[in-house]
């Protein structure tokens, strides 16, 4: 049985993993990287640190498994999406820190484009909205503020890429400059119907098209690597997917109407809507789920930019808890939040409100409020954000959901998973394997390497899961959610743009 090496380059860490094609995780090594906050609302990563951590994690993992080091099937990559890097075409060295998907520095650029009436152009081409969450405004900010960068991009001395592109370029000794559709479609520069970089959108953001990577299907090969001299023979890079789509793929959500929620630093709720491109005008974006054999599959996506990061904030900034796992212990120590709501708008509110000026708030505090109530309110706030987008997506797609698949580190929090099921009134199916994004890239790689030949082969794989079914009465769930909507109303700076999940 072959073994696949995977890299999961997430917002907070870089992980190297070994999988069997059946989905069994054999071992993993994770290395965190620094988060930089130059100004309020700005977030950066050091691409050099990320690449060095990638090599270090892989070396550590494979040195512990020397018996399989030279018999790997391929290397698969999944990554944080929308984070953008501009790097030197000759050396691969970054010309600025990576601008992270959470970063809001492009707000002025987005506001100006909206005032010019550009929203329809962007929406029709990309399925997305004009927002700093996506890559293009970050990229325009770099071009406008880094001296000489425009000239270097125009004459080929500098290149643009999401994290997957940057890693592939470095891993292949600067020979392969490519990305996949799931990452390209998150930039606001890629036409998701024509499956090409869009010249109008590139002109809109002043981005030279020659500086953008080739776009390939996720299951194709992206060159070979010796992992900085670790391997004695070249290893194919095959199976490249943005983390959220990779999780959808790993959950085998191959049919329209199947969906998932990833609980990471932020959350992405994805719903497969099939091969026909559909656009929503209610705050839900349309994206490419994957492209296989030249045929795209599309998905509705509800993007939530601060979920798991809220618990990290309780731990690291507020010092309310010593460990993220303590949030569940505190939450279950009280019967409810005592009327407290925590709205995690730390870097604005994304779908379906799309209000970048909103800021986080703890509301409903009374003298009786304790840290347990605040911890419970933080977890419930994550679930409310899931309901914000899930019901709206199902309504737009005309579907009645029976299950929502859940993955990510927070699925181990049983209180949170049960509350998601209760407040959405939809059963939550959690995978026993937390590393679903990495597994999705691996499964894509197994198709590309012809270990499996069809989606049906992947569908037949046996994965272990647990179900959380709604226990709360609908009336109580509605009452609690009404309180949430009132809390959100208070943090919106331009008046409520409330979803109608029904």
C-alpha positions in Angstrom: 0.0 0.0 0.0 1.6 3.3 -1.0 1.8 6.3 1.3 1.2 9.9 0.4 2.9 12.9 2.0 0.8 16.0 2.6 1.5 19.6 3.5 -1.3 21.5 5.3 -0.2 25.1 5.3 -2.9 26.8 7.5 -3.3 30.3 9.0 -1.6 29.4 12.3 0.8 26.5 11.4 2.4 24.3 8.8 1.8 20.6 9.2 3.4 17.6 7.4 1.3 14.4 7.4 1.5 10.8 6.1 -1.6 9.2 4.8 -2.6 5.8 3.4 -4.8 6.2 0.3 -7.7 4.8 2.4 -7.7 7.9 4.5 -5.8 6.6 7.5 -3.5 9.1 9.0 -0.2 7.5 10.0 1.7 10.4 11.6 2.1 14.2 11.5 4.4 17.0 12.6 3.2 20.6 13.1 5.2 23.8 13.4 3.5 27.2 14.3 4.5 30.4 12.6 4.4 34.0 13.9 1.4 36.2 13.3 2.2 39.9 12.6 -0.2 42.7 13.3 1.5 45.9 12.0 -1.7 48.0 12.5 -5.2 47.3 13.9 -7.0 45.0 11.4 -3.7 44.2 9.5 -2.4 40.6 9.5 0.8 39.3 7.9 2.9 36.1 7.7 6.6 35.7 6.9 6.7 33.5 3.7 10.3 32.5 4.5 9.3 31.2 7.9 6.5 29.3 6.3 8.7 27.7 3.7 11.4 26.9 6.3 8.7 25.4 8.6 7.4 23.3 5.7 10.9 21.8 5.1 11.5 21.3 8.8 8.2 19.6 9.4 8.6 17.3 6.4 12.2 16.5 7.3 11.2 15.7 10.9 8.3 13.5 9.8 10.2 11.5 7.1 13.3 11.1 9.3 11.0 9.3 11.7 9.8 7.0 8.8 13.0 6.3 6.9 11.6 3.0 5.6 9.0 4.8 3.4 11.0 8.0 2.6 11.9 6.9 -0.9 8.7 5.0 -1.7 6.1 7.8 -1.4 3.4 8.0 -4.1 3.3 11.8 -4.2 3.2 15.1 -2.3 -0.2 16.8 -1.9 -0.7 20.4 -0.7 -3.6 22.2 0.9 -3.3 25.8 2.1 -4.9 28.8 3.6 -6.7 30.6 0.7 -6.7 34.3 -0.3 -3.4 35.0 1.5 -1.2 36.6 -1.2 2.6 36.6 -1.7 4.7 38.6 -4.2 8.1 37.1 -4.7 11.3 37.4 -6.8 11.1 35.3 -10.0 14.8 34.4 -9.9 15.4 33.6 -6.2 11.8 32.9 -5.0 12.4 35.3 -2.1 9.4 37.3 -1.0 9.4 41.0 -1.7 7.0 41.7 1.2 5.4 39.7 4.0 2.4 37.7 2.9 -0.8 39.6 3.3 -3.2 37.2 5.1 -6.9 36.6 4.2 -7.9 38.2 7.5 -6.2 41.5 6.7 -8.4 44.5 6.2 -5.9 47.0 4.8 -7.7 47.0 1.5 -10.9 48.6 2.8 -10.3 51.9 1.2 -9.7 50.3 -2.2 -12.8 48.2 -1.9 -14.9 51.2 -0.8 -13.7 53.2 -3.8 -14.5 50.4 -6.3 -18.0 50.0 -4.8 -18.6 53.7 -5.1 -17.6 53.5 -8.8 -20.3 50.8 -9.3 -17.9 47.9 -10.0 -19.7 45.3 -7.9 -21.7 43.8 -10.8 -18.6 43.3 -12.9 -16.8 41.6 -10.1 -19.8 39.4 -9.1 -20.5 38.3 -12.7 -16.9 37.3 -13.3 -15.9 35.8 -10.0 -19.0 34.8 -8.1 -17.6 36.8 -5.2 -18.1 40.3 -3.8 -15.7 43.2 -3.5 -14.2 42.7 -0.1 -10.8 42.7 1.5 -11.2 39.1 2.5 -10.2 38.2 -1.1 -6.7 38.7 -2.6 -7.0 41.5 -5.1 -7.3 44.5 -2.8 -4.4 43.3 -0.8 -2.4 42.9 -4.0 -3.3 46.4 -5.2 -2.2 47.8 -1.9 1.2 46.1 -2.3 1.5 47.4 -5.8 0.6 50.9 -4.7 2.8 51.0 -1.6 5.9 48.9 -2.3 8.3 51.1 -4.4 9.3 49.5 -7.7 6.9 46.5 -7.4 4.7 47.5 -10.3 7.8 47.6 -12.6 9.1 44.2 -11.4 5.7 42.6 -11.9 5.4 44.0 -15.4 8.8 43.0 -16.6 8.8 39.5 -15.1 11.2 40.1 -12.2 8.4 39.5 -9.6 5.6 36.9 -9.5 2.2 36.7 -7.7 0.9 33.7 -5.9 -1.3 32.3 -3.1 0.5 30.2 -0.6 0.3 27.0 -2.7 1.9 28.8 -5.6 4.7 30.1 -3.5 5.4 26.7 -1.9 5.3 24.9 -5.3 7.7 27.4 -6.8 10.2 27.0 -3.9 9.8 23.2 -3.7 10.5 22.8 -7.4 13.6 25.0 -7.3 11.8 27.9 -8.9 10.7 25.9 -12.0 7.0 25.5 -11.7 4.8 28.6 -11.4 1.3 27.3 -11.1 -1.8 27.1 -8.9 -5.2 25.3 -9.0 -8.7 26.5 -9.7 -9.7 26.4 -6.0 -7.1 29.0 -5.1 -7.3 31.0 -8.3 -11.0 31.6 -7.9 -10.4 33.3 -4.5 -8.4 36.2 -5.8 -11.1 38.4 -7.5 -9.1 38.1 -10.7 -10.3 34.7 -12.0 -13.4 34.2 -14.2 -15.1 31.1 -12.8 -17.3 30.5 -15.9 -14.5 30.8 -18.5 -11.9 29.3 -16.1 -9.3 31.9 -17.1 -7.6 35.0 -15.5 -10.0 37.9 -16.4 -8.3 40.8 -18.2 -11.0 43.3 -17.1 -10.6 42.4 -13.5 -6.8 42.5 -13.7 -7.0 46.0 -15.2 -9.5 47.0 -12.4 -6.9 46.1 -9.7 -3.9 47.1 -11.8 -2.4 43.6 -11.8 -0.2 42.5 -14.7 -1.6 39.2 -16.0 1.8 38.0 -17.0 2.7 37.9 -13.2 -0.1 35.4 -12.4 0.5 31.6 -12.3 -0.7 29.0 -14.7 -4.0 27.4 -13.5 -4.2 23.6 -13.4 -6.8 21.1 -12.1 -6.2 20.0 -8.6 -5.5 16.3 -9.5 -2.8 17.1 -12.1 0.9 17.1 -11.5 2.7 20.3 -10.4 6.3 19.3 -11.0 8.6 17.3 -8.8 10.6 18.0 -5.7 13.4 16.4 -3.7 12.3 18.3 -0.6 15.4 20.4 -0.3 17.7 17.4 -0.8 16.0 15.0 1.6 14.8 12.5 -1.1 17.1 10.4 -3.3 14.6 10.6 -6.2 12.1 13.3 -7.3 8.7 13.1 -5.8 5.6 14.2 -7.9 3.6 17.1 -6.5 0.0 16.0 -7.2 -3.2 17.0 -5.4 -3.4 20.8 -4.7 -6.5 22.3 -3.2 -7.5 25.3 -1.1 -8.3 24.1 2.4 -12.0 24.6 2.4 -12.7 22.9 -0.9 -10.3 20.2 0.1 -12.4 19.5 3.2 -15.5 19.4 1.0 -13.8 16.9 -1.2 -12.6 14.8 1.7 -16.2 14.6 3.0 -17.1 13.2 -0.4 -19.7 15.9 -0.9 -19.8 15.1 -4.6 -23.6 15.5 -5.1 -25.5 18.8 -5.2 -27.1 19.5 -1.8 -24.2 18.1 0.2 -22.2 20.5 2.3 -19.8 21.0 5.1 -18.6 23.5 7.7 -14.9 23.8 8.5 -14.1 25.0 12.0 -10.6 26.5 11.9 -9.2 30.0 12.6 -12.2 31.1 10.5 -15.0 29.0 9.1 -16.1 28.2 5.6 -19.6 26.7 5.0 -19.7 25.1 1.5 -22.7 23.7 -0.3 -22.3 21.8 -3.5 -24.7 23.3 -6.1 -23.6 21.2 -9.1 -22.2 22.0 -12.5 -24.4 25.0 -13.3 -23.1 28.4 -12.2 -25.6 30.2 -9.9 -25.1 33.6 -8.2 -26.8 34.8 -5.0 -27.6 38.4 -4.2 -28.0 37.8 -0.5 -24.5 37.9 0.8 -23.6 34.3 -0.2 -20.7 33.9 -2.7 -20.3 31.3 -5.4 -17.0 29.6 -5.8 -15.4 26.7 -7.7 -15.5 23.5 -5.6 -13.1 21.7 -8.0 -12.5 21.2 -11.7 -12.1 17.6 -12.8 -11.6 16.4 -16.4 -12.3 19.9 -17.6 -15.7 20.2 -15.9 -16.2 22.6 -13.0 -18.3 21.9 -9.9 -19.6 25.0 -8.2 -20.5 25.7 -4.5 -22.2 28.3 -2.5 -20.0 29.5 0.3 -20.6 31.4 3.5 -17.4 32.8 4.8 -16.9 33.5 8.5 -13.6 35.2 9.3 -13.4 34.7 13.1 -14.5 31.4 14.7 -11.8 29.3 16.2 -9.7 32.4 16.5 -12.3 33.7 19.0 -11.4 30.9 21.4 -7.7 31.7 20.9 -8.5 35.3 21.7 -10.1 34.2 25.0 -7.0 32.3 25.8 -4.1 34.5 24.5 -5.4 38.1 24.6 -8.1 38.1 27.3 -6.4 35.3 29.3 -9.9 34.1 30.4 -8.9 30.5 29.9 -5.6 28.7 30.0 -6.3 26.3 27.1 -8.8 26.3 24.3 -10.2 23.0 25.6 -11.2 24.8 28.8 -13.9 26.7 26.9 -16.0 23.6 26.8 -15.6 22.9 30.5 -16.6 26.4 31.4 -19.5 26.5 28.9 -21.0 23.3 30.3 -20.6 24.6 33.9 -23.6 27.0 33.4 -27.0 26.3 32.0 -27.0 29.2 29.6 -25.2 32.5 28.9 -27.3 34.5 31.3 -28.3 36.7 28.4 -24.7 37.4 27.2 -23.9 37.4 23.5 -20.4 37.6 22.1 -20.3 38.9 18.5 -16.8 37.9 17.1 -16.5 40.9 14.6 -12.8 41.4 15.5 -11.9 42.1 11.8 -15.4 43.0 10.6 -18.4 40.7 9.8 -18.2 38.6 6.7 -21.1 36.7 5.2 -23.9 37.4 5.0 -23.5 40.9 6.5 -20.2 42.0 4.7 -19.6 44.9 7.1 -15.8 45.4 7.4 -16.3 48.3 9.8 -18.1 46.2 12.5 -16.1 45.4 15.6 -16.4 42.7 18.2 -18.6 43.1 21.2 -19.8 41.4 24.4 -23.4 42.4 25.0 -25.9 41.7 27.7 -23.5 41.9 30.6 -24.9 42.1 34.1 -23.4 41.9 37.6 -24.2 38.2 37.5 -22.1 37.5 34.4 -19.0 35.3 35.0 -16.2 34.1 32.8 -18.1 30.9 32.3 -21.0 32.9 30.7 -18.6 34.7 28.4 -16.8 31.5 27.4 -20.2 29.9 26.6 -21.3 33.0 24.7 -18.1 32.8 22.6 -18.8 29.2 21.6 -22.5 30.0 20.9 -21.4 33.0 18.8 -19.6 30.6 16.5 -22.7 28.5 16.1 -24.9 31.6 15.4 -22.5 32.6 12.6 -22.9 29.1 11.1 -26.7 29.5 11.2 -26.4 33.0 9.7 -25.1 31.5 6.5 -26.3 27.9 6.4 -30.0 28.6 6.3 -29.6 31.3 3.8 -27.5 29.1 1.5 -30.0 26.2 1.7 -32.9 28.7 0.8 -31.0 30.1 -2.2 -30.2 26.6 -3.5 -33.8 25.4 -2.9 -32.6 22.5 -0.7 -33.6 21.0 2.6 -30.5 19.9 4.5 -30.5 16.7 6.5 -26.8 16.8 7.5 -24.0 19.3 7.6 -20.5 17.6 7.6 -18.2 19.3 10.1 -14.4 19.2 10.3 -11.5 21.1 11.8 -10.0 21.2 15.3 -13.2 22.5 17.0 -15.2 19.3 16.2 -13.7 17.9 19.3 -15.7 20.4 21.3 -18.9 18.4 21.9 -20.8 21.4 23.4 -20.1 23.4 20.3 -21.2 20.7 17.9 -24.4 20.0 19.8 -25.2 23.7 19.9 -24.6 24.0 16.2 -27.1 21.2 15.6 -29.6 22.8 18.1 -29.4 26.3 16.7 -29.5 25.3 13.0 -32.0 22.5 13.6 -29.8 20.4 11.2 -27.9 17.2 12.2 -24.1 17.7 12.4 -21.9 14.8 11.2 -18.3 15.1 12.5 -15.4 13.2 11.2 -13.2 11.2 13.6 -10.3 12.5 11.5 -9.7 16.2 12.1 -7.3 16.6 9.2 -9.9 16.8 6.4 -8.3 19.5 4.4 -5.1 17.5 4.1 -7.1 14.3 3.3 -9.0 16.1 0.5 -5.7 17.1 -1.2 -4.5 13.5 -0.7 -7.6 12.0 -2.3 -7.2 14.4 -5.2 -3.6 13.3 -5.5 -4.6 9.6 -5.6 -6.9 10.4 -8.6 -4.1 12.2 -10.3 -1.6 9.4 -9.7 -4.3 6.9 -10.9 -4.3 4.9 -7.6 -8.1 5.6 -7.7 -9.8 6.1 -11.0 -13.2 7.7 -10.1 -15.1 9.6 -7.5 -17.1 6.4 -6.9 -13.8 4.8 -5.7 -13.4 7.7 -3.2 -17.1 7.5 -2.1 -16.6 3.9 -1.1 -13.8 4.7 1.4 -14.8 4.0 5.0 -14.5 7.0 7.3 -15.6 7.1 10.9 -18.0 9.9 12.0 -20.3 10.9 14.9 -23.7 12.5 14.6 -25.2 15.3 16.7 -28.9 15.6 16.2 -31.0 18.6 17.3 -32.2 18.3 20.9 -33.5 21.9 21.4 -37.1 22.8 20.6 -37.5 25.0 17.5 -39.2 27.7 19.6 -36.2 28.0 22.0 -33.7 28.0 19.1 -35.7 30.8 17.4 -35.8 32.8 20.6 -32.1 32.5 21.1 -31.3 33.4 17.5 -33.6 36.5 17.6 -31.4 37.6 20.5 -28.3 37.1 18.4 -29.7 39.2 15.6 -30.4 42.0 18.0 -26.8 41.8 19.2 -25.5 41.8 15.6 -27.6 44.9 14.9 -25.7 46.8 17.6 -22.3 46.1 16.0 -23.2 46.9 12.4 -22.0 50.4 11.4 -24.3 50.8 8.5 -27.5 49.4 9.8 -28.6 45.8 9.8 -28.4 43.6 6.7 -30.0 40.7 8.4 -30.3 37.3 6.7 -33.5 35.5 6.4 -32.5 31.9 7.1 -36.0 30.6 6.7 
